């Protein structure tokens, strides 16, 4: 990852965590439409390893955000819902 990308990811993570985010991930698109994990904070190393590649067909929050061209936010369901 280039120094400029690393700086942007660090700034986004800092701002998001200040707003209450517990984790932040940054993906890059791959030519076939999948996603490649570029950086993450607040996630266990095994979770990062498990999600280092997201296939194009998998409808994740990150994949939907890329398709929409807007940031994606995941909020876990509340207990009992």
C-alpha positions as YAML, in Angstrom:
chain: A
units: angstrom
residues:
- id: 1
  name: UNK
  ca: [0.00, 0.00, 0.00]
- id: 2
  name: UNK
  ca: [1.36, 3.40, -0.97]
- id: 3
  name: UNK
  ca: [2.15, 6.05, 1.62]
- id: 4
  name: UNK
  ca: [-0.70, 8.30, 0.42]
- id: 5
  name: UNK
  ca: [-3.25, 5.48, 0.65]
- id: 6
  name: UNK
  ca: [-1.98, 4.52, 4.09]
- id: 7
  name: UNK
  ca: [-2.34, 8.13, 5.24]
- id: 8
  name: UNK
  ca: [-5.93, 8.38, 3.95]
- id: 9
  name: UNK
  ca: [-6.87, 5.06, 5.55]
- id: 10
  name: UNK
  ca: [-5.34, 6.18, 8.86]
- id: 11
  name: UNK
  ca: [-7.26, 9.47, 8.78]
- id: 12
  name: UNK
  ca: [-10.57, 7.76, 7.94]
- id: 13
  name: UNK
  ca: [-10.03, 5.21, 10.72]
- id: 14
  name: UNK
  ca: [-9.18, 7.94, 13.24]
- id: 15
  name: UNK
  ca: [-12.31, 9.92, 12.38]
- id: 16
  name: UNK
  ca: [-14.59, 6.87, 12.33]
- id: 17
  name: UNK
  ca: [-13.30, 5.62, 15.68]
- id: 18
  name: UNK
  ca: [-13.84, 9.09, 17.16]
- id: 19
  name: UNK
  ca: [-17.46, 8.84, 16.01]
- id: 20
  name: UNK
  ca: [-17.90, 5.50, 17.78]
- id: 21
  name: UNK
  ca: [-16.93, 2.92, 15.17]
- id: 22
  name: UNK
  ca: [-15.43, -0.22, 16.67]
- id: 23
  name: UNK
  ca: [-13.66, -1.25, 13.48]
- id: 24
  name: UNK
  ca: [-12.81, 0.18, 10.09]
- id: 25
  name: UNK
  ca: [-11.93, -1.70, 6.91]
- id: 26
  name: UNK
  ca: [-10.74, -0.44, 3.55]
- id: 27
  name: UNK
  ca: [-11.06, -2.55, 0.41]
- id: 28
  name: UNK
  ca: [-9.73, -2.08, -3.12]
- id: 29
  name: UNK
  ca: [-11.63, -3.38, -6.10]
- id: 30
  name: UNK
  ca: [-10.16, -6.19, -8.17]
- id: 31
  name: UNK
  ca: [-10.49, -6.48, -11.97]
- id: 32
  name: UNK
  ca: [-13.00, -9.36, -11.69]
- id: 33
  name: UNK
  ca: [-15.21, -7.31, -9.36]
- id: 34
  name: UNK
  ca: [-14.15, -8.79, -6.04]
- id: 35
  name: UNK
  ca: [-12.63, -6.85, -3.17]
- id: 36
  name: UNK
  ca: [-9.15, -7.04, -1.63]
- id: 37
  name: UNK
  ca: [-8.59, -5.93, 1.96]
- id: 38
  name: UNK
  ca: [-6.14, -3.01, 1.96]
- id: 39
  name: UNK
  ca: [-6.23, -2.04, 5.63]
- id: 40
  name: UNK
  ca: [-8.22, -2.69, 8.78]
- id: 41
  name: UNK
  ca: [-8.27, -1.61, 12.38]
- id: 42
  name: UNK
  ca: [-10.25, -2.96, 15.29]
- id: 43
  name: UNK
  ca: [-10.46, -6.49, 13.88]
- id: 44
  name: UNK
  ca: [-8.75, -9.61, 15.16]
- id: 45
  name: UNK
  ca: [-5.95, -10.86, 12.88]
- id: 46
  name: UNK
  ca: [-7.91, -14.03, 12.03]
- id: 47
  name: UNK
  ca: [-10.96, -11.98, 10.98]
- id: 48
  name: UNK
  ca: [-8.71, -9.88, 8.74]
- id: 49
  name: UNK
  ca: [-7.25, -13.04, 7.23]
- id: 50
  name: UNK
  ca: [-10.71, -14.53, 6.67]
- id: 51
  name: UNK
  ca: [-11.91, -11.39, 4.87]
- id: 52
  name: UNK
  ca: [-8.76, -10.51, 2.89]
- id: 53
  name: UNK
  ca: [-10.66, -11.34, -0.33]
- id: 54
  name: UNK
  ca: [-14.39, -10.90, -0.94]
- id: 55
  name: UNK
  ca: [-15.73, -12.58, -4.09]
- id: 56
  name: UNK
  ca: [-17.76, -10.38, -6.45]
- id: 57
  name: UNK
  ca: [-20.91, -12.46, -5.94]
- id: 58
  name: UNK
  ca: [-20.92, -12.07, -2.15]
- id: 59
  name: UNK
  ca: [-23.31, -9.30, -1.00]
- id: 60
  name: UNK
  ca: [-21.42, -7.76, 1.91]
- id: 61
  name: UNK
  ca: [-21.74, -4.23, 3.25]
- id: 62
  name: UNK
  ca: [-18.39, -3.38, 1.62]
- id: 63
  name: UNK
  ca: [-19.39, -4.83, -1.76]
- id: 64
  name: UNK
  ca: [-22.70, -2.98, -1.71]
- id: 65
  name: UNK
  ca: [-20.93, 0.28, -0.83]
- id: 66
  name: UNK
  ca: [-18.59, -0.12, -3.81]
- id: 67
  name: UNK
  ca: [-21.50, -0.86, -6.16]
- id: 68
  name: UNK
  ca: [-23.40, 2.19, -4.87]
- id: 69
  name: UNK
  ca: [-20.34, 4.44, -4.83]
- id: 70
  name: UNK
  ca: [-21.00, 5.48, -1.23]
- id: 71
  name: UNK
  ca: [-19.67, 4.60, 2.21]
- id: 72
  name: UNK
  ca: [-21.17, 1.53, 3.80]
- id: 73
  name: UNK
  ca: [-22.03, 1.14, 7.44]
- id: 74
  name: UNK
  ca: [-22.74, -2.14, 9.15]
- id: 75
  name: UNK
  ca: [-24.71, -2.09, 12.36]
- id: 76
  name: UNK
  ca: [-25.22, -5.45, 14.02]
- id: 77
  name: UNK
  ca: [-28.82, -6.34, 14.79]
- id: 78
  name: UNK
  ca: [-30.04, -5.49, 18.25]
- id: 79
  name: UNK
  ca: [-30.69, -8.44, 20.58]
- id: 80
  name: UNK
  ca: [-34.21, -9.76, 20.24]
- id: 81
  name: UNK
  ca: [-34.71, -8.55, 16.66]
...
